[in-house]
């Protein structure tokens, strides 16, 4: 798991590295900026210029080092220094002195609005090194006007560490703040919390983490509770299968899903459950939905509800290792009563999705009676119905964590970086998945995958981690054969096998 620390820890890690490696701060800056240089230089076209906008702190110092390294490779470089004070940080001043030795680098100072560049070469890459992750107040005045100017240009913009003006570990008020709209962001050592929220996507662009060799003692921050899941974390959690295993070794799952007009949701969830390795699957669904499911998925057993159109009667639960409810069930009164009875009688953690979550939001007292470690899989609107609206991603994650802790639940908040929160307060962002998965039925597939894993004996937490990662990975593999527009939820099901294979190496 990759930590997603707050900026206070990042500062401590810098200081600790300088003291204990030991290394001079100027050498650490050189190392970090060299890593940025190695990202940028190979991508430049022949004779493509670079324009660096540098502040006077250490982020600006990084930009000056990159400018020097580029100039050493005969890249045409211009540097604009935003001069907001008489003197910059010591490492900035040192690298400014070094850069002045390169006569081929053009240096400009911006001290007033009249110093802002009137134009830039259209093919130039802009390197944003104005303000780093240590920014603690909104950008105003001349700096804000410079950022507004950069944002009007059509040039490719690369930000060092974070886009200037963006707060890395707290909300940014875009009504009163100006922030660089980067195409690419190269951030140091760890991802920043702000990168995982949709409101920041237009500013962060395509981001990646570049290691700069901070001291290994600081790689696992004390009290850290936010992480980014890695491929290796998931692959080592997968169970192996004995040659002599049989279907009874891999669990008996119960899926309560579908209505007469939403049989597809039941089919998608059931297909995903079986494709993810469950030994046996019973699908409880209304009479009218049974024939379509059996025609498409003969491997699933059917438990028929006496109601033609909706779920109304809870089947016997004693034979099942895992139970999921929600895809396509609707919110009819008999179905609501069934859900309430299920919550009261279930002896195993449940997986709840879709209309099961909507019924919970209409009956919030039921949350207290859910079996511990039950898994809720809301998208953002379903989550708001459960926890209330949020003005930004930081607030939404706080509410997610609080809901998990209060009711001892595992919550999978679906989105661009789906987050899994545990009852102990930890939150894990998931890196797999793509915009093509924003399609009808994708969530039903995820429900089926998690149900299958729980039936096979994975802990609820591991079922959530693996299920979310596997689901996204199958979507990514699908995208190699499709476009985002053409991707279907059933395509994700078809690629679950390839995703398992990829996880096993």
C-alpha positions, 0 to 999 in steps of 0.5 A: 500500500502506498501512503497518501500522507499529509503535507506536514509529513512530507516536510518531516520526510524532507528534513529527516532525509537531509539529516539522516541520509545525510544529504545537503538540501541543495543535493536533495533538490537536485535529485528531485528536479533531475527526476522531473527532467528525466520525465520531460526531456525524452518527450520533447520534440526536436527544437521544442522550447521550454518556458519555466515559470518559477516562484522564489521558494523551493518549488521554484528552485526545482524549476531552475534546476530543470531549466539548467539540465535542459539547457545542458542538453541544448534545449532552448529555455526561457525562465520567468521568475515571479519576484514577490520578494527581494530574496528567495529560499537559500536553495532557490538563490543557489540554483539561480546563481548556477543558472546565470552561468548559462548565457543561452538561458533567457532570464526574465523577472516578473515584478508587475503586470507589465512584465507578464509575457505578451506571448509564448512560442505555440509549441513551447512546453510550459513548466509550472514551478511557481508554488509547491505542495507547501502552499498555505494560502490562496494565490492572489494579486500578481501571482493570480494574474500570471496563473490566469494568463498561463491558463489562457494559453494552448501550450502543454503545461507540466506542473512540478509536484502540484499545480500552482495554487492547488492545496494538496491536503485540504479543499481549494475554494475555486470561487476565490482561488486561481489554480494552474490547469496542468496537462501533466503533474509530476509529484514527489514520492507520494500521491497527494490527497487532492489528486483523487477528487473529481473537482481537481481533475481539470487542474491536476491532469494526468499525474504520476508519482516520481520517487526522489529517494526520501529516507525509507524510515519515513515511507510508512508514516505513523498514524497514516490512514489513507493509502493507494492500493498497489497491484502487488497488494492485491495479487498476494491476497489471491487464494490458490486452488487445490487440484482436488478442489470441488465446487463445494470448496468455493462457497455458496452465494445468494444474490437477491436481485432483479424485477420484471423490468430490470432482469439485466441487473440480476444477469450481470451481477450473477454472471460476474459472481460465477466468473469470479469463482463462486462454487455455487450461486442461487439467484432469488428473483421474481417469476417473470425474471427467471426465464431470461436469467436461466436462458442466459446463465444456465450455471446459476440456480434460481430461487423463485419469488411468488411475486411476478414482478418484485421481490417479496419473500425472503428465502431460507438463508441457512445454506449460504456463505455470502449474500448480496442484495440490490441490483435492479430490485426496485423500492416496492413496499414488499421489497423494503420489508424483505430487506428489513427482514434480511438485515434482521436474520442474516448471520453473515456480512451482507453486500448491499448495492443500488436500490438496497442502498436507496431503501437504507437511506429512506430507513436510516435506523436499519443501518444500526442492525446491519451485520458487522463488516457488511459492504455497501457499494454506493456511487456518489449520489447514493452515498449522499442519500445515506450521509448527506451532501458534501461540498468537496472530496475531502468532506465526502471522504470524512463522512465515508470514514465516519459512517464506516466507523459508526456502524462498523461497515465497509464502504466502497464509494465508487468513482474515478478512484473508488475508495474503500473505507474500513471500520478502523478508519483507514481509507484505500483508494483504488487505481484501476478503472477508466471512464468507459466503466461509467455505464449502466450495469457496471456497479451490478458487476462489482456487486457480483464480484464482491459477493463471489469473493466473500462466498469463497472465504475472503474476509469482507475487507479483502473481498472489497479490496480485491473486488474493486481492483479486479473490477477496474482491471477487467475494465482496463483490459476491456478498453484495450479492445473497445473505446470508452464510448462503446464499453459495456458492463457485459464486456467487463464480465467477459474480461474478468478471467484475463484480470485474474490471470494478470493478477497472478502474474 
